[in-house]
Every structure is written in C-alpha cells, then in structure tokens.
Amino acid sequence: MDTTAPVPVRTWAYHDYRSDLAQLRRVRADIATDLTGFSPDLVDTVQLCASELFANSVKYADAEPDRIRLVLSQRDPRTLTLVVGDPGGPTVPHIPKRTPDAWNWAEGQRGLLLLDHLATTWGHFAYPRAARLGTWITARFAVP
C-alpha cells in the first residue's frame, strides 16, 4: 500500500498580508496574477471567496501576529485549493443557523455561506493557541 502524500501538480508562493481591509485590492490582484491562464469564471470565484475569507479574518482574528496568509495549490489537474490562515480568534468558523427571514435581514456573516455554495468542499482547522499558528480555512474548487 502506498502511504506517500500526493505531490501537488502546481504550487504558488504564499502571500502574507497585513490584517487590514485596505489589503483586499492586493489580495485580488495577487490571485489574478497567480491564476493567469485559468478560466476567468474560476478566477472570479476564487477572488470572491478569498475576499470574504480575508474580511472574516480581519474581523474575527486576534491582532497578534498581524498577518493573514493566502496559499494556492493544485494537487491534481481538476482541483484548485485555496487556504487562508490568520492568527486565530475566540470563535471557530461556522455558518450561523438562521431562518430564511433572518438571513434576508442580516447584513453580514454571509461569507462562509457564499463559500459553501461556490467551493466544491471547504473546512477549517485551528492549531492550539500556544502554537500561535492560528486558524486556517481550506476551500477546493473544480478546475474546468
């Protein structure tokens, strides 16, 4: 039985950003540059999801260290993976439970709901606080 981990088809250098919403333009530009040659619809989808995850990180993550990391990889020709990591916060990423009327009324907290609809799969993991490595959200997208 082969127990080796699959080697990604393609990886990109990670990007670190200050925890500041003014960085969103740079996040979107870096994704567009990294994904040159991919379907414009896929690039738009990844940019939108990354923007939502970045904004959530700015809102909910602890301020120290002041860094949000974005990683893209492609482990097979049909799957693109986006990972957004932040210093972690007091809560765990989750989609709030609400009635349809409550969702219609709500102004925010739709980022993970959007991710849930646009990504093939998504999940999160958090390191122990003592490790100071934070919370990471992983989303996978189908590559046409």
C-alpha positions as CSV (number, residue, x, y, z in Angstrom):
1,M,0.0,0.0,0.0
2,D,1.4,3.4,-1.0
3,T,1.2,5.8,2.0
4,T,3.0,8.7,0.5
5,A,1.1,12.0,0.2
6,P,0.2,13.2,-3.3
7,V,2.6,15.7,-4.7
8,P,0.8,18.9,-5.9
9,V,0.7,19.4,-9.7
10,R,1.4,23.1,-9.0
11,T,2.1,25.3,-6.1
12,W,2.4,29.0,-5.9
13,A,4.4,31.1,-3.4
14,Y,2.3,32.1,-0.4
15,H,1.3,35.7,0.1
16,D,1.2,37.4,3.5
17,Y,-0.9,40.5,4.1
18,R,-1.5,43.0,7.0
19,S,-4.8,42.4,8.8
20,D,-6.4,45.4,7.1
21,L,-9.3,45.6,4.7
22,A,-7.3,48.0,2.6
23,Q,-5.3,44.9,1.5
24,L,-8.2,43.4,-0.4
25,R,-7.2,45.0,-3.6
26,R,-3.8,43.4,-3.3
27,V,-5.3,40.0,-2.4
28,R,-7.5,40.1,-5.6
29,A,-4.6,41.3,-7.8
30,D,-2.3,38.6,-6.5
31,I,-4.9,35.9,-7.2
32,A,-5.5,37.2,-10.7
33,T,-1.7,37.1,-11.3
34,D,-1.2,33.7,-9.9
35,L,-4.2,32.2,-11.8
36,T,-3.2,33.7,-15.2
37,G,-4.4,31.2,-17.8
38,F,-7.2,29.7,-15.8
39,S,-10.9,30.2,-16.6
40,P,-12.0,33.8,-15.9
41,D,-15.0,32.4,-14.0
42,L,-12.8,30.3,-11.8
43,V,-10.5,33.3,-11.1
44,D,-13.6,35.5,-10.2
45,T,-14.9,32.8,-7.9
46,V,-11.6,32.3,-6.1
47,Q,-11.2,36.1,-5.8
48,L,-14.6,36.5,-4.3
49,C,-14.2,33.6,-1.8
50,A,-10.7,34.8,-0.8
51,S,-12.0,38.3,-0.3
52,E,-14.8,37.0,2.0
53,L,-12.3,34.8,4.0
54,F,-9.9,37.7,4.2
55,A,-12.5,40.1,5.5
56,N,-13.6,37.5,8.1
57,S,-10.0,37.1,9.2
58,V,-9.7,40.9,9.7
59,K,-13.0,41.0,11.6
60,Y,-12.6,37.9,13.8
61,A,-8.9,37.1,14.2
62,D,-6.7,38.2,17.1
63,A,-4.5,41.1,16.2
64,E,-1.2,39.4,17.1
65,P,0.6,38.5,15.0
66,D,-0.8,40.9,12.4
67,R,-0.7,38.6,9.4
68,I,-3.1,36.8,7.1
69,R,-1.6,34.2,4.8
70,L,-3.1,33.1,1.4
71,V,-1.9,29.9,-0.3
72,L,-2.9,28.4,-3.6
73,S,-2.1,24.9,-4.8
74,Q,-3.3,22.4,-7.4
75,R,-3.0,18.8,-6.2
76,D,-4.4,17.4,-9.4
77,P,-5.4,19.0,-12.8
78,R,-9.1,19.2,-11.8
79,T,-8.8,20.7,-8.3
80,L,-7.6,24.1,-7.1
81,T,-7.1,24.6,-3.4
82,L,-7.3,28.0,-1.6
83,V,-6.1,28.3,2.0
84,V,-6.5,31.4,4.1
85,G,-4.8,31.4,7.5
86,D,-4.9,34.0,10.3
87,P,-3.7,34.3,13.9
88,G,-6.9,32.7,15.2
89,G,-9.7,34.1,17.2
90,P,-12.0,33.2,20.0
91,T,-14.6,31.5,17.8
92,V,-14.5,28.7,15.3
93,P,-15.5,29.4,11.7
94,H,-19.1,28.2,11.1
95,I,-22.2,29.1,9.2
96,P,-24.7,30.6,11.7
97,K,-28.0,28.9,12.0
98,R,-30.8,31.3,10.9
99,T,-34.2,31.2,9.4
100,P,-34.6,32.4,5.8
101,D,-36.1,35.6,7.1
102,A,-33.2,36.2,9.4
103,W,-30.8,35.7,6.5
104,N,-32.7,38.2,4.4
105,W,-32.5,40.7,7.3
106,A,-28.8,40.1,8.2
107,E,-26.2,42.5,6.8
108,G,-23.2,40.3,7.4
109,Q,-21.9,36.8,8.1
110,R,-22.6,35.5,4.7
111,G,-19.0,34.9,3.7
112,L,-19.0,31.2,4.8
113,L,-22.4,30.7,3.3
114,L,-21.1,32.0,0.0
115,L,-18.0,29.8,0.3
116,D,-20.3,26.8,1.0
117,H,-22.1,27.4,-2.3
118,L,-19.2,28.2,-4.5
119,A,-16.5,25.8,-3.4
120,T,-16.6,22.0,-4.1
121,T,-15.7,21.5,-0.4
122,W,-14.4,23.6,2.5
123,G,-13.3,23.1,6.0
124,H,-11.1,24.6,8.7
125,F,-8.5,23.6,11.3
126,A,-7.1,25.5,14.2
127,Y,-3.8,25.0,15.9
128,P,-3.6,25.1,19.7
129,R,-3.3,28.7,20.8
130,A,0.1,28.1,22.4
131,A,1.5,27.3,18.9
132,R,0.5,30.8,17.7
133,L,-0.2,29.4,14.2
134,G,-3.9,30.3,14.1
135,T,-6.9,29.2,12.2
136,W,-6.9,28.1,8.6
137,I,-9.7,27.7,6.2
138,T,-9.3,25.4,3.1
139,A,-11.6,25.6,0.1
140,R,-11.4,23.4,-3.0
141,F,-12.7,24.5,-6.5
142,A,-13.3,22.4,-9.6
143,V,-11.0,23.4,-12.5
144,P,-12.9,23.3,-15.8
